[in-house]
Amino acid sequence: MSASSVSRKQLILEIRGKAKISCDLKRHLSPRTVGTIMRSLPLEGNAHFLGKSILYFETSVDSGTERARSEFKKGDVAFLSSSGSICFFLNDVVSGKTMTPIGKLRDNIDVLKNVKSGDILCIYEETA
């Protein structure tokens, strides 16, 4: 039985060779952006940090800003349209940039604190 539904897609965020974290993309947060990302999976790129609280990787996804916010909680997942980046929040953040909320990390969030710049991040659909 799959935990995914039409409104919530269960994905895996993999830190290549280090860890895997369950992640949900939630269509109700930003339907157009989440749909575009889902059609683009799998996605991967080099890890980068924005300060100490935001881990991200750039993608080729091209989607405008949707339901923009600048406040995010630890474990939130957002899309930064200016660079096509998928962002993971390691702490509660009030960002200077507005981003599109797209989902939530479900477990092992603190594992992301061990990621080094240049590590390969990959996000893909969980296969049974």
N, C-alpha and C positions, 0 to 999 in steps of 0.2 A: 504494500500500500504506500503510495507516495504522499509525502506531507505537503507537496506543492499544490497550489490551487490556481485558479485564474488570476486572483488578486495578489497572491504571494508565491514567488518562485524561490525555491531553495537552491542555493548555489554553494560552491566550495571556493574559498580564497586559499590558494596554496602559496606558501613561501617555499619556492623550489628547494627541495632537499632538506627542509627544516621542519615545517609544520603545515597542518591543514586546519582551517577554521570554517565552521558553518556560517552561512550568511544568507539573509533573506532580502530579495528585492521586492518591494511592495508597490504594486501598480497604482494603488489609490493615492500614494504620495505624489507621484508625477507620471501619469499614464503614458504620455508621449515619449518621455525620456527613457523610462524603464523598458518600454516596448522596443525602442531603438537599440538599447544595450542588449536586450535578450536576443535580438536578431543578429547581433554582432559577435556573440559568444562562440568559441572561447576568446578571451582577451588576455594579453600578457604584456608586461613591460618592466623596466627597471624601477626599483623602489627609490623614492625621494622623500625628503621631509620638508615640511613647512613649519619651521620652529620645532618644538619638541612634542607638539600635540597632534599634528596631522601627518599621516603617512599617505602617499599617493603614488599612482603610476599613470603615465600618459597613454592615451589610446587614440585610435583613428576615428572614434565615434564623434559624429558631428550632430549636435542637438542643441538648440538654443536653451536659454534659461527658462525654467518652468517652476512656478510656485517658490520663488527664491526666498531663502532664509540666510541669516548670518549667525544664528545661535544653534549650536549642535551639542549633543550629549555624548559622553564616552560610549563608543560602540556604534554610533551612527555612521551611515555610509552616504556620501553625497557625490554629485557630479559637478565638476567645475567646467562650464561650457567654454570659457575662453581658451583653455588648453586641451580640452577633451579628456580631462583627468578624472579618474575615480579616486575619491578621497575617503580615508578611514580615520575616524577620530579616536585618539588614544586617551583623551581627557575631555572634559567639558570645555567648549571653546565659544568665544564670541569673535568671529572672524571679520577681518576688514573687507573680505570679498564675499559677495552673496553667491550661494551655491544652491543647486537643485537637490532636495532630499530624495534619496532613492531606496533606502533600506536600513538594515540593522545587522550587526555582527551578533551571532547567537552565543558563542562560547569562546574561551581562551583568548580574550581580547588582550590580556597582558603579554601574550606571546609576541605581539607586534612590536613591543618595546625592544625586543632582541634583534629586530631587522636592521640590517646595515644598508646604507646607500649603495645601490648597484645590485642588491639581491634581486632575483627575478620573482615578480608577483604574477600569479595567474588566477583568473577567475573563470569558472566554468560550471556548467550544469551538472548536478550530481546524477550519476547513472547507477541504477540498481544492479 
